[in-house]
Amino acid sequence: MTAYAIANLRSVDRNQQVADYLLRIDATLEPFSGRFLVHGAIPQLMDGELPGVVVVIEFPDLDRARAWYASRSTRRSFRCAPATRSAAP
């Protein structure tokens, strides 16, 4: 079953640091067959609140999503993330 990693970036300046971060994350996806579905979109909510922008990454299954999140390359990229990162697989 398809699985998703979803990030809510609450306070993002669209600058070179953020662009570099997203490129580093993008480079980690291929070994796990992941791909960006939503990349920095401002959500249009029907109910409730969700401040900031949304990133959604699709994986073929939960095992690959978890393996991507736990991988050394992904964890290394997260350490270089802008301070506003908040993500949940």
N, CA and C atoms as a LAMMPS dump frame, in Angstrom:
ITEM: TIMESTEP
0
ITEM: NUMBER OF ATOMS
267
ITEM: BOX BOUNDS ff ff ff
-5.0000000000000000e+02 5.0000000000000000e+02
-5.0000000000000000e+02 5.0000000000000000e+02
-5.0000000000000000e+02 5.0000000000000000e+02
ITEM: ATOMS id mol type element x y z
1 1 1 N 0.832 -1.168 0
2 1 2 C 0 0 0
3 1 3 C 0.892 1.252 0
4 2 1 N 0.525 2.237 -0.77
5 2 2 C 1.276 3.489 -0.862
6 2 3 C 1.349 4.161 0.504
7 3 1 N 2.513 4.778 0.777
8 3 2 C 2.723 5.501 2.037
9 3 3 C 3.26 6.894 1.724
10 4 1 N 3.071 7.805 2.664
11 4 2 C 3.451 9.195 2.441
12 4 3 C 4.233 9.743 3.62
13 5 1 N 5.193 10.6 3.312
14 5 2 C 5.867 11.418 4.327
15 5 3 C 5.346 12.832 4.109
16 6 1 N 4.9 13.455 5.188
17 6 2 C 4.291 14.783 5.091
18 6 3 C 5.038 15.734 6.003
19 7 1 N 5.402 16.88 5.451
20 7 2 C 6.07 17.912 6.247
21 7 3 C 5.243 19.186 6.177
22 8 1 N 5.132 19.847 7.298
23 8 2 C 4.487 21.165 7.373
24 8 3 C 5.568 22.165 7.753
25 9 1 N 6.022 22.941 6.783
26 9 2 C 7.07 23.924 7.02
27 9 3 C 6.376 25.219 7.414
28 10 1 N 6.451 25.531 8.693
29 10 2 C 5.622 26.594 9.256
30 10 3 C 6.081 27.998 8.924
31 11 1 N 7.351 28.213 8.814
32 11 2 C 7.865 29.56 8.578
33 11 3 C 9.055 29.447 7.629
34 12 1 N 8.766 29.581 6.356
35 12 2 C 9.799 29.331 5.361
36 12 3 C 10.055 30.586 4.538
37 13 1 N 11.308 30.999 4.528
38 13 2 C 11.74 32.016 3.587
39 13 3 C 12.209 31.263 2.352
40 14 1 N 11.645 31.574 1.231
41 14 2 C 12.064 30.901 -0.006
42 14 3 C 13.401 31.498 -0.433
43 15 1 N 14.467 30.867 0.055
44 15 2 C 15.811 31.364 -0.219
45 15 3 C 16.699 30.205 -0.654
46 16 1 N 17.959 30.492 -0.88
47 16 2 C 18.881 29.467 -1.383
48 16 3 C 19.075 28.335 -0.378
49 17 1 N 19.068 28.629 0.92
50 17 2 C 19.225 27.596 1.939
51 17 3 C 18.09 26.572 1.855
52 18 1 N 16.872 27.041 1.696
53 18 2 C 15.721 26.135 1.578
54 18 3 C 15.801 25.357 0.264
55 19 1 N 16.161 26.02 -0.818
56 19 2 C 16.291 25.338 -2.115
57 19 3 C 17.351 24.241 -2.048
58 20 1 N 18.486 24.531 -1.414
59 20 2 C 19.549 23.531 -1.258
60 20 3 C 19.073 22.353 -0.415
61 21 1 N 18.341 22.641 0.649
62 21 2 C 17.809 21.591 1.52
63 21 3 C 16.88 20.662 0.731
64 22 1 N 15.967 21.238 -0.046
65 22 2 C 15.035 20.408 -0.814
66 22 3 C 15.756 19.574 -1.867
67 23 1 N 16.817 20.11 -2.445
68 23 2 C 17.612 19.323 -3.392
69 23 3 C 18.304 18.155 -2.699
70 24 1 N 18.813 18.39 -1.483
71 24 2 C 19.447 17.291 -0.726
72 24 3 C 18.419 16.205 -0.407
73 25 1 N 17.22 16.61 -0.01
74 25 2 C 16.166 15.622 0.269
75 25 3 C 15.804 14.877 -1.011
76 26 1 N 15.654 15.602 -2.112
77 26 2 C 15.312 14.98 -3.393
78 26 3 C 16.311 13.888 -3.755
79 27 1 N 17.588 14.137 -3.505
80 27 2 C 18.632 13.16 -3.829
81 27 3 C 18.532 11.893 -2.992
82 28 1 N 17.861 11.943 -1.85
83 28 2 C 17.737 10.76 -0.993
84 28 3 C 16.575 9.861 -1.386
85 29 1 N 15.687 10.316 -2.251
86 29 2 C 14.445 9.598 -2.531
87 29 3 C 14.596 8.404 -3.466
88 30 1 N 15.428 8.515 -4.481
89 30 2 C 15.506 7.489 -5.53
90 30 3 C 15.753 6.072 -5.008
91 31 1 N 16.684 5.856 -4.066
92 31 2 C 16.91 4.48 -3.606
93 31 3 C 15.687 3.838 -2.942
94 32 1 N 14.72 4.657 -2.553
95 32 2 C 13.533 4.146 -1.872
96 32 3 C 12.277 4.31 -2.73
97 33 1 N 12.483 4.634 -4.02
98 33 2 C 11.387 4.841 -4.974
99 33 3 C 10.419 5.926 -4.516
100 34 1 N 10.951 6.927 -3.82
101 34 2 C 10.123 8.037 -3.369
102 34 3 C 10.085 9.149 -4.395
103 35 1 N 9.012 9.942 -4.328
104 35 2 C 8.911 11.095 -5.227
105 35 3 C 8.046 12.16 -4.573
106 36 1 N 8.398 13.413 -4.86
107 36 2 C 7.594 14.525 -4.363
108 36 3 C 6.244 14.535 -5.077
109 37 1 N 5.162 14.628 -4.304
110 37 2 C 3.828 14.843 -4.869
111 37 3 C 3.434 16.301 -4.721
112 38 1 N 3.708 16.841 -3.548
113 38 2 C 3.438 18.246 -3.25
114 38 3 C 4.741 18.812 -2.726
115 39 1 N 5.144 19.937 -3.299
116 39 2 C 6.468 20.472 -2.995
117 39 3 C 6.336 21.956 -2.679
118 40 1 N 6.107 22.288 -1.409
119 40 2 C 6.055 23.685 -1.002
120 40 3 C 4.751 24.391 -1.315
121 41 1 N 3.676 23.654 -1.442
122 41 2 C 2.387 24.268 -1.749
123 41 3 C 1.762 24.892 -0.504
124 42 1 N 1.06 25.978 -0.703
125 42 2 C 0.281 26.576 0.381
126 42 3 C -1.084 25.907 0.347
127 43 1 N -1.454 25.212 1.432
128 43 2 C -2.7 24.443 1.403
129 43 3 C -3.941 25.337 1.404
130 44 1 N -4.98 24.863 0.73
131 44 2 C -6.284 25.494 0.808
132 44 3 C -7.148 24.558 1.636
133 45 1 N -7.345 24.908 2.896
134 45 2 C -8.033 24.027 3.83
135 45 3 C -9.535 24.227 3.781
136 46 1 N -10.223 23.149 3.983
137 46 2 C -11.673 23.199 4.065
138 46 3 C -12.126 23.347 5.517
139 47 1 N -11.249 22.957 6.46
140 47 2 C -11.598 23.025 7.878
141 47 3 C -10.313 23.081 8.692
142 48 1 N -10.289 23.828 9.767
143 48 2 C -9.133 23.886 10.647
144 48 3 C -8.047 24.813 10.129
145 49 1 N -6.861 24.666 10.722
146 49 2 C -5.732 25.511 10.359
147 49 3 C -4.498 24.66 10.106
148 50 1 N -3.687 25.092 9.161
149 50 2 C -2.408 24.465 8.873
150 50 3 C -1.496 25.561 8.331
151 51 1 N -0.785 26.235 9.239
152 51 2 C 0.051 27.348 8.793
153 51 3 C 1.263 26.859 7.999
154 52 1 N 1.742 27.701 7.111
155 52 2 C 2.954 27.379 6.367
156 52 3 C 2.676 26.685 5.057
157 53 1 N 3.695 25.964 4.594
158 53 2 C 3.609 25.234 3.33
159 53 3 C 3.699 23.735 3.594
160 54 1 N 3.236 22.956 2.644
161 54 2 C 3.163 21.507 2.803
162 54 3 C 4.042 20.825 1.768
163 55 1 N 4.719 19.759 2.21
164 55 2 C 5.478 18.894 1.324
165 55 3 C 4.959 17.473 1.54
166 56 1 N 4.636 16.772 0.447
167 56 2 C 4.18 15.386 0.523
168 56 3 C 5.08 14.558 -0.39
169 57 1 N 5.635 13.483 0.187
170 57 2 C 6.483 12.567 -0.565
171 57 3 C 5.801 11.204 -0.582
172 58 1 N 5.7 10.608 -1.764
173 58 2 C 5.044 9.31 -1.932
174 58 3 C 6.086 8.2 -2.022
175 59 1 N 5.782 7.074 -1.364
176 59 2 C 6.596 5.865 -1.44
177 59 3 C 5.687 4.7 -1.804
178 60 1 N 6.232 3.664 -2.44
179 60 2 C 5.403 2.52 -2.831
180 60 3 C 4.771 1.787 -1.646
181 61 1 N 5.444 1.827 -0.471
182 61 2 C 4.921 1.131 0.691
183 61 3 C 5.518 1.719 1.969
184 62 1 N 4.956 1.341 3.094
185 62 2 C 5.378 1.874 4.383
186 62 3 C 6.807 1.463 4.735
187 63 1 N 7.212 0.269 4.366
188 63 2 C 8.585 -0.17 4.662
189 63 3 C 9.611 0.746 4.002
190 64 1 N 9.376 1.118 2.752
191 64 2 C 10.326 2.01 2.073
192 64 3 C 10.262 3.437 2.626
193 65 1 N 9.086 3.886 3.018
194 65 2 C 8.982 5.21 3.639
195 65 3 C 9.771 5.246 4.949
196 66 1 N 9.604 4.211 5.748
197 66 2 C 10.343 4.141 7.024
198 66 3 C 11.846 3.99 6.798
199 67 1 N 12.221 3.189 5.812
200 67 2 C 13.648 3.014 5.51
201 67 3 C 14.26 4.333 5.035
202 68 1 N 13.532 5.083 4.214
203 68 2 C 14.02 6.394 3.77
204 68 3 C 14.222 7.324 4.973
205 69 1 N 13.218 7.392 5.842
206 69 2 C 13.282 8.288 6.996
207 69 3 C 14.444 7.923 7.918
208 70 1 N 14.729 6.645 8.043
209 70 2 C 15.796 6.179 8.941
210 70 3 C 17.169 6.149 8.283
211 71 1 N 17.229 6.356 6.976
212 71 2 C 18.506 6.212 6.273
213 71 3 C 19.516 7.276 6.684
214 72 1 N 20.768 6.905 6.57
215 72 2 C 21.866 7.821 6.925
216 72 3 C 21.816 9.094 6.084
217 73 1 N 21.563 8.967 4.783
218 73 2 C 21.558 10.154 3.917
219 73 3 C 20.404 11.1 4.268
220 74 1 N 19.255 10.548 4.6
221 74 2 C 18.125 11.392 4.986
222 74 3 C 18.389 12.065 6.319
223 75 1 N 18.88 11.318 7.29
224 75 2 C 19.165 11.899 8.614
225 75 3 C 20.226 12.995 8.491
226 76 1 N 21.216 12.779 7.649
227 76 2 C 22.263 13.785 7.428
228 76 3 C 21.64 15.046 6.8
229 77 1 N 20.73 14.869 5.868
230 77 2 C 20.053 16.02 5.257
231 77 3 C 19.212 16.768 6.281
232 78 1 N 18.541 16.036 7.156
233 78 2 C 17.724 16.681 8.188
234 78 3 C 18.58 17.525 9.132
235 79 1 N 19.793 17.065 9.414
236 79 2 C 20.675 17.846 10.294
237 79 3 C 21.038 19.191 9.675
238 80 1 N 20.99 19.269 8.352
239 80 2 C 21.322 20.51 7.637
240 80 3 C 20.073 21.338 7.333
241 81 1 N 18.933 20.912 7.851
242 81 2 C 17.667 21.567 7.526
243 81 3 C 17.57 22.947 8.145
244 82 1 N 16.823 23.834 7.481
245 82 2 C 16.499 25.11 8.113
246 82 3 C 15.803 24.844 9.452
247 83 1 N 15.941 25.732 10.388
248 83 2 C 15.465 25.539 11.766
249 83 3 C 13.963 25.336 11.872
250 84 1 N 13.195 25.612 10.831
251 84 2 C 11.745 25.534 10.926
252 84 3 C 11.189 24.17 10.543
253 85 1 N 12.019 23.185 10.273
254 85 2 C 11.557 21.873 9.811
255 85 3 C 10.721 21.181 10.879
256 86 1 N 9.578 20.647 10.458
257 86 2 C 8.723 19.83 11.305
258 86 3 C 8.125 18.773 10.405
259 87 1 N 8.529 17.519 10.585
260 87 2 C 8.08 16.477 9.661
261 87 3 C 7.607 15.247 10.407
262 88 1 N 6.738 14.495 9.764
263 88 2 C 6.271 13.219 10.303
264 88 3 C 6.098 12.253 9.146
265 89 1 N 6.667 11.047 9.243
266 89 2 C 6.486 10.072 8.16
267 89 3 C 5.131 9.413 8.238
